[in-house]
Amino acid sequence: MKFIYHMSPENMKGSILYPLNQLKDIYPSSYKEHVKKYDNRRYLLNEKVPFLNCLWNDVLHLTAVDPFKLKETLEEIGFKPPTRKWFKIDPRKLVKEDIIVFLFGRATKSQPTRKDYESFNISKLNKYGHIGEKTIRYYKSCLKKNQRPLLFHYIPHILYKGNIKTSKLEVITA
C-alpha cells in the first residue's frame, strides 16, 4: 500500500488539517505564521487550480515523497534537516473528485496551464514520489547559496480540496 504525506505543522492547533484560506478564519494566528511561506511567492496566493475551481491556498498540499527518502536526500547533499513529524495518509480515503496533481514540470513563474495538472491516479504514486535530477540540482544550488530550499520544488504536488482529520492517522518521524 502506498501513502501520501503532509508535514505536521509546528504548533498545530486541533486535529484537522485545513487549507490556508480556511485556517485564516478558524485559527488566524496560525494562518499568519503559515502564510509567511509565501512571502517571496505571493503570486501563488491568487493562483487558480483548474479542475477543482478554487485557489492555490484553498487546497491542502500533499506529497507522495516518503519523508525518510526526502530527509536522506537532503542529508546526502549536505543539509542538516530537522526531524519532523508527518501524517501518513491513505489516499483511498480521500474524495477522489477533490484531488488533482500539479506536475511542476513545465510551469514557471508565469501562469501554469491546465497541462500542468493531471487527474490523481493512485497507480502513479511512485512517479509522484520521485525526487528527480531537477530537484537535486535545485537543492545543491540552495546549499551553495546557503539558502533554505523549498522542499518540494519540481516535485509533483498532490492538491486536495478539503480538510483532513488527523486523530486516527499514523504519525511518522523523519
Secondary structure, 3 states (H helix, E strand, C coil): CCCEEEECCCCCCCCEECCHHHHHHHCHHHHHHHHHHHCCCHHHHHCEECCCCEEHHHCEEEECCCHHHHHHHHHHHCCCCCCCEEEEECHHHCCHHHEEEECCCCCCCCCCCHHHEEECCHHHHHHHCCCCHHHHHHHHHHHHCCCCCCCCCCCCEEEECCCEECCCCEEEEC
